[in-house]
C-alpha cells in the first residue's frame, strides 16, 4: 500500500511540476527584443547610460542567458556548409559587418586562441557580407578558425540566423556551451593592438575559456570582455 501511494504521489508530481521546456534564443529575441530596443533607445536619448546598461543586463539575464541555439547551416567561404548540429564542444560565434575594419592584431589573437584550444573550443567567424568580400577579408585567419558568411541579398538568412545581426549588431561575440546554451554576449567585440593592458586581458579571456571547458555548466562570470 505504501509503495502504491508513493507511486501515485510521484505521478501527481509530474503533472503538477512538468519538466521545464527549453527556451530558444531566436524565440526569446522575438518575444523581448522590441520592448528592450524601445526602452533602450529612450535611455540613450536621455543620456542615461546606466539605465541602458541595466536594461541590457535585464534582458540578457532574465530572457537570453542559457537559452538554446537551434541548429542551422551557414555558407563557408571555401565552399560547402557549416552545420551547427555537428558541434559537440563550446564555441564562439564572432559576427562581422560588411563595413567593419578588422585589426590585424585581432586576427593574430584569434589565431592564437584557436591553436591553444584546438579540439576543445570551436571559433566561428560569421561575415555579414558577400562571399567574395568575406573570402578576401578572411585570408589571414588560420585553418583552425571556421569562416562563414551570410549574404542577406540572397534572402537565405532564416529566422534562426537573423537575430545574430539584428539583435545586438555586429561586431559581436556570442559564446555557447557544448550543449548550445548561450553564456555571454560581447556586443562590441574588438581586440586592440597588443600592450601590457591587452596581455592581461588576453590572459583573463584564456582563463575564462578554460573554466568553461572544465566546468559542468554555465557560469555567472563573463566569457569575453571587449578590449579597449
C-alpha positions in Angstrom: 0.0 0.0 0.0 2.8 2.4 0.9 4.5 1.7 -2.4 1.3 2.3 -4.3 0.8 5.7 -2.5 4.4 6.7 -3.3 3.8 5.9 -6.9 0.6 7.9 -7.0 2.4 10.9 -5.4 5.2 10.6 -7.9 2.8 10.6 -10.9 0.9 13.6 -9.5 4.2 15.5 -9.0 5.0 15.0 -12.7 1.7 16.7 -13.6 2.0 19.5 -11.1 5.6 20.2 -11.9 6.1 19.4 -15.5 9.6 19.4 -16.9 10.8 22.9 -17.9 10.6 23.5 -21.6 13.7 24.6 -23.4 14.0 28.3 -24.2 15.4 29.1 -27.6 17.5 32.2 -28.4 15.5 33.2 -31.5 12.2 32.8 -29.8 13.3 34.8 -26.8 14.6 37.6 -29.1 11.2 37.6 -30.9 9.4 38.0 -27.6 11.5 40.6 -25.8 13.8 42.5 -28.2 11.2 45.1 -29.4 10.4 46.3 -25.8 14.1 46.3 -25.0 15.0 48.4 -28.1 12.3 50.9 -27.3 13.3 51.4 -23.7 17.0 51.3 -24.5 16.7 54.0 -27.2 14.8 56.2 -24.8 17.5 55.8 -22.2 20.3 56.6 -24.7 18.4 59.7 -26.0 18.2 60.9 -22.4 21.9 60.3 -21.9 21.2 57.7 -19.2 23.9 55.1 -19.9 23.4 53.5 -16.5 19.7 52.8 -17.4 20.7 51.5 -20.8 23.2 49.0 -19.2 20.6 48.0 -16.7 18.1 47.2 -19.5 20.6 45.1 -21.3 21.6 43.2 -18.1 17.8 42.6 -17.6 17.0 41.2 -21.0 20.1 39.0 -21.0 19.9 37.6 -17.5 16.1 37.1 -17.5 15.5 36.0 -21.0 18.6 35.2 -23.1 21.1 33.6 -20.8 21.2 29.8 -21.0 18.7 29.8 -23.9 19.4 27.2 -26.6 20.6 27.7 -30.1 18.5 25.9 -32.8 20.7 24.1 -35.3 21.2 25.8 -38.7 23.6 25.9 -41.6 25.9 28.6 -42.7 27.8 29.0 -46.0 31.6 28.5 -45.8 33.8 30.9 -47.8 35.8 27.9 -49.1 32.6 26.2 -50.3 30.0 23.9 -48.7 28.1 24.5 -45.5 28.9 24.5 -41.8 26.2 22.8 -39.8 25.9 23.6 -36.1 24.3 20.2 -35.5 27.8 18.7 -35.7 29.2 20.9 -32.9 29.9 18.9 -29.8 32.1 21.4 -27.9 31.9 25.0 -26.6 32.1 27.6 -29.4 32.5 31.3 -30.1 30.4 32.9 -32.9 32.0 36.2 -33.8 29.9 38.3 -36.2 31.5 40.9 -38.5 29.7 43.6 -40.5 30.5 44.5 -44.2 31.9 47.9 -43.2 34.0 46.9 -40.2 37.7 47.3 -40.4 39.4 44.3 -38.9 42.6 44.9 -37.0 45.5 42.6 -37.9 46.3 42.1 -34.2 42.7 40.9 -33.6 43.2 38.2 -36.3 46.5 37.2 -34.7 45.0 36.8 -31.3 42.0 34.8 -32.6 44.5 32.6 -34.4 46.5 32.2 -31.2 43.3 31.2 -29.3 42.3 28.7 -31.9 45.7 27.0 -31.6 45.6 27.0 -27.8 42.1 25.4 -27.7 42.1 23.3 -30.8 39.8 20.4 -30.3 38.3 22.0 -27.2 36.7 25.2 -28.4 35.4 26.0 -31.9 35.9 29.5 -33.2 33.5 30.6 -35.9 33.6 33.9 -37.8 30.4 35.0 -39.5 30.7 37.8 -42.1 27.5 39.6 -43.0 28.8 40.2 -46.5 29.1 38.7 -49.9 31.1 35.5 -50.5 33.8 37.4 -52.5 34.3 40.1 -49.8 34.2 37.6 -46.9 36.8 35.4 -48.6 39.1 38.4 -49.2 38.8 39.6 -45.6 39.3 36.2 -44.1 42.5 35.2 -45.8 44.7 35.8 -42.7 42.8 33.6 -40.3 44.4 30.2 -39.8 42.8 26.8 -40.7 41.6 26.3 -37.1 39.1 29.1 -37.5 35.9 28.3 -39.4 35.0 31.2 -41.7 31.3 31.6 -42.8 29.2 34.3 -44.4 25.6 35.3 -44.9 24.7 37.5 -47.9 21.4 38.9 -46.9 20.7 39.9 -50.5 20.1 36.2 -51.2 17.3 36.2 -48.6 18.8 32.9 -47.2 19.2 34.3 -43.7 16.4 32.5 -41.9 14.8 33.4 -38.5 17.4 31.4 -36.6 20.4 33.3 -38.0 19.0 36.8 -38.3 18.9 37.5 -34.5 22.7 37.4 -34.5 22.8 40.6 -36.5 19.5 42.3 -35.9 19.5 41.9 -32.1 22.8 43.5 -30.9 24.5 44.3 -34.2 28.0 43.5 -35.4 30.7 43.1 -34.4 29.6 41.0 -31.6 30.7 37.7 -30.0 28.3 35.0 -28.8 29.6 32.3 -26.5 27.8 29.0 -26.4 28.4 25.9 -24.2 28.8 22.4 -25.6 25.1 22.0 -25.1 24.5 25.1 -27.3 23.3 27.3 -24.4 24.1 31.0 -24.6 26.6 32.0 -21.9 27.6 35.5 -22.8 27.3 38.2 -25.5 30.0 40.8 -26.1 28.2 43.5 -28.0 31.3 45.3 -29.2 33.8 42.6 -29.7 37.2 44.1 -30.6 40.8 43.4 -29.7 43.2 46.4 -29.8 46.9 46.4 -30.5 49.0 44.4 -28.0 50.2 46.3 -24.9 50.5 45.5 -21.3 46.8 46.0 -20.6 45.8 43.9 -23.6 48.1 41.0 -22.5 46.4 41.0 -19.1 43.0 41.0 -20.7 44.1 38.1 -23.1 45.1 36.1 -20.0 41.7 36.7 -18.4 40.0 35.6 -21.6 42.0 32.4 -21.7 41.4 31.6 -18.1 37.7 32.1 -18.5 37.7 29.8 -21.6 39.5 27.1 -19.6 36.9 27.4 -16.8 34.1 26.9 -19.4 35.9 23.8 -20.8 36.3 22.1 -17.4 33.2 23.4 -15.6 30.0 21.3 -15.9 27.5 24.0 -16.6 27.0 27.7 -17.5 28.9 30.2 -15.3 27.8 33.5 -14.0 31.2 35.0 -15.0 31.7 36.8 -18.2 33.4 34.9 -21.0 34.6 37.5 -23.4 35.4 41.1 -22.5 35.7 43.9 -25.0 39.3 45.1 -25.0 39.9 48.8 -25.3 
